[in-house]
Amino acid sequence: MLEQILLGTYTRRVSKGIYQIILDTEKEMLLEAALLVEENSPTYLALNQKGDLFNVTSVDGEGGMAAYTNNNGQFELINKVTEAGAPPCYVAIDEEKQLVFGANYHQGIVHVYRILTDGRLEHTDKIIHDEATGPHENQDNAHVHYTDLTPDRRLAVCDLGTDRVYTYDVSEEGKLSEVAQYIAEPGTGPRHLVFHPNNQYAYLFGELDSTVTVLSYNALDGSFEQVQKVSTLPDGFNEFNGGAAIRISADGRFVYASNRGHDSIAVFATAIDGSNVERIQLISTEGEIPRDFDLDPSGKFVVAANQNTDNLTLYRRDEKTGLLEMIQKDVYAPECVCVYFK
């Protein structure tokens, strides 16, 4: 089977935009990447159910979101919505309400856009966080890093700067109203979040302290509560590391988290009910700064993107044990920071 993967990138050195690469699951190999859309640092992206593309963009010093229509596999620009300042760093879609969410790290802003009937984006709301920041040197300001739907279709927002996970109700018009805040341990730096399939637990990756925190989720009020906190690093590792991406297997039995600095993927086995995790593997990403990775739709493969060394690494995944085995490395992908299976 041939699986299509979209790659979001920075365009600071050699990249030209969004690339596409094919995973041949029978041959167990990645083929050559090809430029799909020429864009300015499309660091994160998402597709809706129609196959239309929404990605981070910047235009003449302004940052925002771009919308592309899918015309038989070719993406054609519809419009871009930008404002002064740095671009966002995360994209998520609400199909029911036809909304797109963006996380602006540099400005500490949550953005909401409506998808109009002609496919254009229209800005509907933004929330600026002004809570106190944490003690780490990188917590100089609010730094929103993640905005995505909870299982009950609220919006969960991770803010690295304020050490908080915010929960918002989302109106049909694309307006946000806060319903809860989870305050992490100081210096955690909440970056990304994934939910267990039972919807009762979530796993929060702390970028600044390289930890996974198991959180219970209360659907009655949208609140989170800490249950467990574990490191993604080996004992005695004292060099620089920053947590990056976190993923969970479709069956909820395994959680994966990438380390930038240690340059590895940490593999965790979850309890039957999802209430705790145990690290069972640390495996090299065969490159520097694995900003993102993802499991393929079959759950049998993992593709990791190493930002600084411009390469992808392919792993075979044992569905029973959750363990990874590297089967291909040094696949060229310039400045890749987002791995998205179509």
C-alpha positions as CSV (number, residue, x, y, z in Angstrom):
1,M,0.0,0.0,0.0
2,L,1.2,3.5,-0.8
3,E,0.5,6.1,2.0
4,Q,0.8,9.8,1.3
5,I,2.5,12.0,3.9
6,L,2.5,15.8,3.9
7,L,5.6,17.5,5.4
8,G,5.4,21.0,7.0
9,T,8.7,22.8,7.1
10,Y,10.6,26.0,7.9
11,T,12.0,27.8,4.8
12,R,15.0,29.4,6.5
13,R,17.7,27.5,4.5
14,V,16.8,25.2,1.7
15,S,13.1,24.2,2.0
16,K,10.6,25.7,-0.4
17,G,7.4,24.9,1.4
18,I,5.1,21.8,1.9
19,Y,6.5,18.5,0.6
20,Q,4.8,15.2,0.0
21,I,6.4,11.8,0.4
22,I,5.1,8.3,-0.1
23,L,5.4,5.4,2.4
24,D,5.4,2.0,0.6
25,T,4.2,-0.3,3.3
26,E,4.9,-3.5,1.3
27,K,8.5,-2.5,0.6
28,E,8.7,-0.9,4.1
29,M,10.4,2.2,2.7
30,L,9.9,5.9,2.2
31,L,10.3,7.2,-1.4
32,E,11.7,10.5,-2.5
33,A,10.0,13.7,-1.2
34,A,8.7,16.2,-3.7
35,L,7.6,19.8,-3.3
36,L,3.8,20.0,-3.2
37,V,3.1,23.7,-2.3
38,E,5.5,26.6,-2.4
39,E,4.9,28.4,0.9
40,N,6.7,30.6,3.4
41,S,7.6,28.5,6.5
42,P,4.4,26.3,6.6
43,T,5.5,24.7,9.9
44,Y,2.2,23.1,10.6
45,L,-0.8,22.0,8.6
46,A,-4.0,20.0,8.6
47,L,-6.5,18.7,6.0
48,N,-10.3,18.7,6.4
49,Q,-12.6,15.9,5.4
50,K,-12.9,17.4,1.9
51,G,-9.1,17.2,1.5
52,D,-8.7,21.0,1.6
53,L,-5.4,22.2,3.2
54,F,-5.0,24.7,6.0
55,N,-1.4,25.7,7.0
56,V,0.6,28.2,8.8
57,T,1.9,31.0,6.6
58,S,3.7,34.4,6.7
59,V,3.4,37.3,4.3
60,D,5.5,40.4,4.3
61,G,6.3,40.2,8.0
62,E,2.7,39.2,9.0
63,G,1.7,35.7,10.3
64,G,-1.5,33.7,9.9
65,M,-3.3,30.9,8.2
66,A,-3.7,29.9,4.6
67,A,-6.5,27.9,2.9
68,Y,-5.9,25.8,-0.2
69,T,-8.6,23.9,-2.1
70,N,-7.8,20.3,-3.3
71,N,-8.2,20.1,-7.0
72,N,-7.5,16.4,-7.9
73,G,-4.5,16.3,-5.6
74,Q,-3.2,19.8,-6.6
75,F,-3.6,22.5,-4.0
76,E,-4.8,25.9,-5.2
77,L,-4.6,28.9,-2.9
78,I,-8.0,30.3,-1.8
79,N,-6.9,33.0,0.7
80,K,-4.6,33.9,3.6
81,V,-5.6,35.7,6.8
82,T,-2.6,37.4,8.5
83,E,-1.8,40.0,11.0
84,A,1.3,41.8,12.3
85,G,3.7,39.5,14.2
86,A,5.0,36.0,14.0
87,P,2.9,33.1,12.5
88,P,1.2,30.4,14.5
89,C,2.8,27.0,15.2
90,Y,-0.2,24.6,15.3
91,V,-3.3,24.0,13.2
92,A,-6.5,22.0,14.1
93,I,-9.9,21.7,12.5
94,D,-13.4,21.5,13.9
95,E,-15.4,19.8,11.1
96,E,-18.8,20.1,12.9
97,K,-18.5,23.9,13.3
98,Q,-16.3,24.4,10.2
99,L,-13.6,26.2,12.3
100,V,-9.8,26.2,12.2
101,F,-7.7,26.9,15.3
102,G,-4.2,28.3,15.5
103,A,-1.7,28.5,18.3
104,N,0.6,31.6,18.2
105,Y,3.7,30.8,20.3
106,H,5.5,34.1,20.0
107,Q,2.5,36.2,20.9
108,G,0.7,33.9,23.3
109,I,-2.6,34.0,21.3
110,V,-5.3,31.5,20.5
111,H,-6.7,32.2,17.0
112,V,-10.1,31.0,15.6
113,Y,-11.0,31.1,11.9
114,R,-14.3,30.2,10.2
115,I,-14.3,28.2,6.9
116,L,-16.8,30.0,4.7
117,T,-18.9,28.2,2.1
118,D,-16.4,29.2,-0.7
119,G,-13.5,27.8,1.3
120,R,-12.1,31.1,2.4
121,L,-11.0,31.7,6.0
122,E,-12.4,34.5,8.1
123,H,-11.0,35.4,11.5
124,T,-13.6,35.1,14.3
125,D,-11.8,35.3,17.6
126,K,-8.5,35.5,19.5
127,I,-7.6,35.1,23.1
128,I,-4.5,36.6,24.6
129,H,-3.1,34.9,27.7
130,D,-2.0,37.3,30.4
131,E,-1.5,35.0,33.4
132,A,1.8,34.8,35.3
133,T,4.6,33.0,33.6
134,G,6.8,30.2,34.9
135,P,10.4,30.3,36.3
136,H,12.2,28.9,33.2
137,E,14.2,31.4,31.0
138,N,12.0,30.4,28.0
139,Q,8.9,31.4,30.0
140,D,9.4,35.1,29.4
141,N,5.9,35.5,28.0
142,A,2.8,33.5,27.3
143,H,3.6,30.9,24.6
144,V,0.6,29.1,23.2
145,H,1.8,25.9,21.5
146,Y,-1.2,23.7,21.0
147,T,-4.9,24.2,20.3
148,D,-7.1,21.2,19.6
149,L,-10.5,19.6,20.4
150,T,-11.1,17.5,23.5
151,P,-13.2,14.4,23.0
152,D,-16.3,16.3,24.0
153,R,-15.5,19.1,21.5
154,R,-14.2,21.7,23.8
155,L,-10.9,23.3,22.9
156,A,-7.8,22.4,25.0
157,V,-4.9,24.9,24.8
158,C,-1.3,24.3,26.0
159,D,0.6,27.4,27.0
160,L,4.3,26.7,27.6
161,G,4.9,30.2,29.0
162,T,2.2,30.2,31.7
163,D,2.5,26.5,32.7
164,R,-1.2,26.0,32.0
165,V,-3.7,24.0,30.0
166,Y,-6.8,26.0,29.3
167,T,-10.2,24.6,28.4
168,Y,-12.6,26.7,26.3
169,D,-16.2,26.2,25.1
170,V,-16.5,27.0,21.4
171,S,-19.7,28.6,20.1
172,E,-21.1,27.9,16.6
173,E,-19.9,31.4,15.6
174,G,-16.3,30.6,16.5
175,K,-16.1,32.5,19.9
176,L,-14.2,31.1,22.9
177,S,-15.2,31.2,26.5
178,E,-12.9,29.8,29.2
179,V,-14.3,27.0,31.5
180,A,-11.2,25.6,33.2
181,Q,-7.5,26.0,33.8
182,Y,-5.0,23.3,34.8
183,I,-1.8,24.7,36.4
184,A,1.2,22.4,35.8
185,E,4.2,22.2,38.1
186,P,6.4,25.3,37.6
187,G,8.8,25.0,34.7
188,T,7.0,22.2,33.0
189,G,6.3,24.1,29.8
190,P,3.1,22.4,28.4
191,R,3.6,21.8,24.7
192,H,1.3,19.1,23.3
193,L,-1.5,16.9,24.5
194,V,-3.0,13.6,23.4
195,F,-6.1,11.8,24.8
196,H,-6.6,8.2,25.6
197,P,-9.4,6.5,23.5
198,N,-11.4,6.1,26.7
199,N,-11.6,9.9,26.9
200,Q,-10.9,9.8,30.6
201,Y,-7.1,10.5,30.5
202,A,-4.8,12.8,28.6
203,Y,-1.0,12.8,28.3
204,L,0.7,16.2,28.5
205,F,4.3,16.7,27.2
206,G,6.3,19.2,29.1
207,E,8.8,20.8,26.7
208,L,11.0,22.4,29.4
209,D,11.3,19.6,31.9
210,S,11.1,16.7,29.4
211,T,8.2,15.0,31.1
212,V,4.9,13.3,30.3
213,T,2.1,14.1,32.8
214,V,-0.9,11.8,33.0
215,L,-4.0,13.9,33.5
216,S,-7.5,12.8,34.3
217,Y,-10.2,14.7,32.4
218,N,-13.5,15.7,33.8
219,A,-16.0,16.1,30.9
220,L,-18.6,17.7,33.3
221,D,-16.5,20.9,33.7
222,G,-13.6,20.5,31.2
223,S,-11.0,20.3,34.0
224,F,-7.8,18.3,34.2
225,E,-6.0,16.9,37.3
226,Q,-2.5,15.5,37.5
227,V,-2.3,11.7,38.2
228,Q,1.4,10.9,37.4
229,K,4.5,12.5,36.0
230,V,7.4,10.7,34.4
231,S,10.6,11.7,32.5
232,T,11.2,11.0,28.9
233,L,15.0,10.9,29.5
234,P,17.4,8.3,30.8
235,D,18.7,8.6,34.3
236,G,21.8,10.8,34.5
237,F,21.2,12.7,31.3
238,N,22.1,16.3,32.1
239,E,22.6,17.9,28.6
240,F,20.1,20.1,26.8
241,N,16.8,18.6,25.9
242,G,13.4,19.9,24.8
243,G,10.3,17.8,24.5
244,A,8.6,18.0,21.1
245,A,5.8,15.8,19.7
246,I,3.6,13.3,21.6
247,R,1.4,10.6,20.0
248,I,-0.7,7.7,21.2
249,S,-1.5,4.4,19.4
250,A,-5.1,3.9,18.3
251,D,-5.8,1.3,20.9
252,G,-4.4,3.6,23.7
253,R,-1.9,1.0,24.8
254,F,1.3,3.0,24.0
255,V,2.4,6.7,24.1
256,Y,5.3,8.0,22.2
257,A,7.2,11.2,22.8
258,S,10.2,12.8,21.0
259,N,13.3,14.3,22.7
260,R,15.2,17.2,21.0
261,G,18.7,17.1,22.3
262,H,18.8,13.5,23.4
263,D,17.4,13.0,19.8
264,S,15.2,10.0,20.6
265,I,11.7,8.7,20.9
266,A,10.5,7.6,24.3
267,V,8.0,4.7,24.3
268,F,5.6,4.3,27.2
269,A,3.2,1.4,27.9
270,T,-0.1,2.6,29.4
271,A,-2.2,0.9,32.1
272,I,-5.3,-0.9,30.9
273,D,-7.4,2.1,32.0
274,G,-4.9,4.7,30.8
275,S,-4.3,6.0,34.3
276,N,-0.5,5.6,34.3
277,V,2.5,4.9,32.0
278,E,5.8,3.1,32.2
279,R,8.7,3.8,29.9
280,I,9.7,0.7,27.9
281,Q,12.1,2.0,25.2
282,L,14.3,4.9,24.2
283,I,15.4,4.8,20.5
284,S,17.5,7.2,18.5
285,T,15.9,9.2,15.8
286,E,19.1,9.0,13.7
287,G,19.3,12.8,13.3
288,E,19.2,16.0,15.2
289,I,16.1,17.7,16.7
290,P,13.1,15.4,16.0
291,R,10.5,18.2,16.0
292,D,7.7,15.9,14.9
293,F,6.7,12.3,14.2
294,D,3.6,10.3,13.6
295,L,2.2,6.8,13.4
296,D,0.8,5.7,10.0
297,P,-2.9,4.8,9.7
298,S,-2.2,1.1,10.1
299,G,-0.2,1.6,13.3
300,K,2.6,-0.5,11.9
301,F,5.0,2.3,11.1
302,V,6.4,5.5,12.6
303,V,8.0,8.3,10.7
304,A,10.1,10.9,12.5
305,A,11.4,14.2,11.2
306,N,14.8,15.6,12.2
307,Q,14.7,19.3,11.7
308,N,18.4,20.2,11.9
309,T,19.7,17.3,9.8
310,D,17.0,17.4,7.1
311,N,16.2,13.7,7.3
312,L,13.3,11.4,8.0
313,T,13.6,8.1,9.9
314,L,11.3,5.2,9.4
315,Y,10.5,2.6,12.1
316,R,8.6,-0.7,12.1
317,R,6.3,-0.8,15.0
318,D,5.3,-3.9,16.9
319,E,1.6,-3.5,17.6
320,K,1.7,-6.0,20.5
321,T,4.7,-4.7,22.4
322,G,4.7,-1.1,21.1
323,L,8.4,-1.2,20.5
324,L,10.1,0.5,17.5
325,E,12.7,-0.9,15.1
326,M,14.6,1.5,12.8
327,I,14.4,0.2,9.2
328,Q,15.3,3.3,7.1
329,K,17.1,6.6,7.8
330,D,18.7,9.5,6.0
331,V,15.6,10.1,3.8
332,Y,15.9,13.7,2.7
333,A,13.3,16.2,4.0
334,P,14.5,19.8,4.3
335,E,13.8,21.6,7.6
336,C,10.9,19.3,8.3
337,V,8.9,20.1,11.5
338,C,5.5,18.5,10.8
339,V,4.6,14.9,9.7
340,Y,1.0,14.5,8.6
341,F,-0.5,11.3,7.1
342,K,-3.2,12.1,4.6
